[in-house]
Amino acid sequence: MEAKFSPNIKEVIQSSRDEAMRLGHDYIGCEHFLLAILSEDDGKTFQTMKLLDIDCLKLKKSIEYSIKGNACTTSNMEKPPLTKQAYKMLKLAYFEAKFFQIDIIGTEHLLLSILKDEDNTASKVLKQYGVNYNIWRYSSGAIGMKFLGYNFFFAVNALINIIQGFSIKQHKV
């Protein structure tokens, strides 16, 4: 399988650069990827957030709050580079897509790779909202079933059975 990025993920990568610059950061990290993903208001990732009853605006504010104070005044501001961790997440997104036997890497695969690594700001903030790798994987799978034309009612019931032990809580900002 050759690594092919969807148009959405290419846009997210560009938007993450814009997010880093907006926040005054001289790097692009996983948190910038997540901020850019949250700016997208269509597609599988957005639908999965809705399924999990996550307020994207609150989540976005939580991420920004967790990284405030990291602003820099260095020369990298025009073209901030990816951190090693962010670069690793893009590589891992390929394997997530491959696992699902999908030829095109989407934002949902990037988010899965971010969640798989629990040692980044984006993953830690998502965890405060009750989202971890397994919950996201099963939830985005249910959305995928909907997009593929399966009966969404049965997909959601299957999802509920899978994550029954998990407590999804909303983080108060």
C-alpha positions as CSV (number, residue, x, y, z in Angstrom):
1,M,0.0,0.0,0.0
2,E,1.4,3.4,-1.0
3,A,1.0,6.2,1.4
4,K,-1.6,8.6,-0.1
5,F,-3.0,11.5,1.9
6,S,-6.6,12.5,1.4
7,P,-7.3,16.1,0.4
8,N,-8.7,16.7,3.9
9,I,-5.5,15.6,5.7
10,K,-3.4,17.7,3.4
11,E,-5.6,20.7,4.3
12,V,-5.3,19.8,8.0
13,I,-1.5,19.8,7.7
14,Q,-1.6,23.2,6.2
15,S,-4.1,24.4,8.7
16,S,-2.0,23.1,11.6
17,R,0.8,25.4,10.3
18,D,-1.6,28.3,10.4
19,E,-2.7,27.3,13.9
20,A,0.9,27.2,15.1
21,M,1.6,30.7,13.7
22,R,-1.7,32.1,15.1
23,L,-0.6,30.9,18.5
24,G,2.9,32.2,18.1
25,H,4.5,28.8,18.1
26,D,7.7,28.0,16.2
27,Y,6.8,24.3,15.8
28,I,3.9,22.2,14.6
29,G,2.9,19.6,17.2
30,C,0.1,17.1,17.7
31,E,-2.0,19.8,19.4
32,H,-1.9,21.9,16.2
33,F,-3.0,18.9,14.2
34,L,-6.0,18.5,16.5
35,L,-6.8,22.2,16.4
36,A,-6.8,22.0,12.6
37,I,-8.9,18.8,12.6
38,L,-11.5,20.5,14.9
39,S,-11.7,23.3,12.4
40,E,-13.1,20.9,9.8
41,D,-16.8,20.8,10.0
42,D,-17.6,17.8,7.7
43,G,-16.5,14.3,7.2
44,K,-16.0,11.3,9.4
45,T,-14.0,12.9,12.1
46,F,-16.6,15.6,12.7
47,Q,-19.4,13.0,12.6
48,T,-17.5,10.9,15.2
49,M,-17.2,13.9,17.5
50,K,-20.9,14.5,17.2
51,L,-21.6,10.8,18.0
52,L,-19.5,11.1,21.1
53,D,-21.3,14.3,22.1
54,I,-18.1,16.3,22.1
55,D,-18.4,20.1,21.9
56,C,-15.7,20.9,19.4
57,L,-15.5,24.6,20.4
58,K,-15.0,23.7,24.1
59,L,-12.4,21.1,23.1
60,K,-10.6,23.6,21.0
61,K,-10.5,26.1,23.9
62,S,-9.2,23.4,26.2
63,I,-6.3,22.6,23.8
64,E,-5.5,26.3,23.4
65,Y,-5.5,26.7,27.2
66,S,-3.2,23.8,27.7
67,I,-0.6,25.2,25.4
68,K,-0.8,28.9,26.2
69,G,2.5,30.3,27.3
70,N,4.4,28.3,24.7
71,A,4.7,31.2,22.3
72,C,8.2,32.0,20.8
73,T,9.8,34.9,19.0
74,T,12.3,32.9,16.9
75,S,12.9,33.0,13.1
76,N,10.9,29.7,12.5
77,M,7.6,31.6,12.7
78,E,7.1,31.8,8.9
79,K,7.6,28.1,8.3
80,P,7.4,26.2,11.6
81,P,8.7,22.7,11.3
82,L,7.0,19.5,12.5
83,T,8.1,18.2,15.9
84,K,9.6,14.7,15.8
85,Q,6.4,13.5,17.6
86,A,4.1,15.1,15.0
87,Y,6.2,13.6,12.1
88,K,5.9,10.2,13.9
89,M,2.1,10.7,14.1
90,L,1.9,11.2,10.3
91,K,3.9,8.0,9.8
92,L,1.7,6.1,12.2
93,A,-1.4,7.3,10.4
94,Y,-0.3,5.3,7.5
95,F,-0.3,2.1,9.6
96,E,-3.8,3.0,11.0
97,A,-5.1,3.3,7.5
98,K,-3.4,0.0,6.5
99,F,-4.9,-1.7,9.5
100,F,-8.4,-0.8,8.2
101,Q,-7.3,-1.8,4.6
102,I,-7.9,1.7,3.4
103,D,-5.7,3.1,0.6
104,I,-6.1,6.8,1.5
105,I,-4.9,8.2,4.8
106,G,-7.6,10.4,6.4
107,T,-7.9,12.7,9.4
108,E,-9.5,9.8,11.4
109,H,-6.2,7.8,10.9
110,L,-4.2,10.8,12.1
111,L,-6.4,11.2,15.1
112,L,-6.0,7.5,15.9
113,S,-2.2,7.8,15.7
114,I,-2.3,10.8,18.1
115,L,-4.5,8.9,20.5
116,K,-2.3,5.8,20.4
117,D,0.5,7.9,21.8
118,E,-0.8,9.0,25.2
119,D,2.2,11.2,25.8
120,N,1.2,14.3,23.8
121,T,-0.9,17.3,24.7
122,A,-3.7,16.5,22.2
123,S,-4.1,13.0,23.5
124,K,-4.1,14.2,27.1
125,V,-6.8,16.8,26.4
126,L,-9.0,14.3,24.5
127,K,-8.7,11.9,27.5
128,Q,-10.2,14.6,29.7
129,Y,-13.2,14.4,27.4
130,G,-13.4,10.7,27.8
131,V,-11.8,9.9,24.4
132,N,-9.1,7.3,24.1
133,Y,-7.7,5.2,21.2
134,N,-10.3,2.4,21.6
135,I,-13.3,4.6,21.9
136,W,-12.2,6.6,18.9
137,R,-11.5,3.5,16.9
138,Y,-14.9,2.0,17.5
139,S,-16.7,5.2,17.2
140,S,-15.1,6.1,13.9
141,G,-15.8,2.6,12.7
142,A,-19.5,3.1,13.4
143,I,-19.4,6.3,11.4
144,G,-17.6,4.4,8.6
145,M,-20.4,1.9,8.5
146,K,-22.9,4.7,8.0
147,F,-20.8,6.2,5.2
148,L,-20.6,2.8,3.6
149,G,-24.4,2.4,3.7
150,Y,-24.9,0.1,6.6
151,N,-27.8,0.6,8.9
152,F,-26.6,3.2,11.3
153,F,-29.0,2.0,14.1
154,F,-27.2,-1.3,14.1
155,A,-23.8,0.3,14.0
156,V,-24.6,2.5,17.0
157,N,-26.0,-0.5,18.9
158,A,-22.8,-2.5,18.2
159,L,-20.7,0.5,19.3
160,I,-22.7,0.8,22.6
161,N,-22.1,-2.9,23.3
162,I,-18.4,-2.5,22.6
163,I,-17.8,0.5,24.8
164,Q,-20.3,-0.3,27.5
165,G,-17.7,-0.2,30.3
166,F,-16.3,3.2,29.2
167,S,-17.5,6.4,30.9
168,I,-17.7,9.3,28.4
169,K,-17.6,12.5,30.4
170,Q,-17.6,16.1,29.3
171,H,-14.8,18.3,30.5
172,K,-15.8,21.5,32.1
173,V,-13.9,24.5,30.8
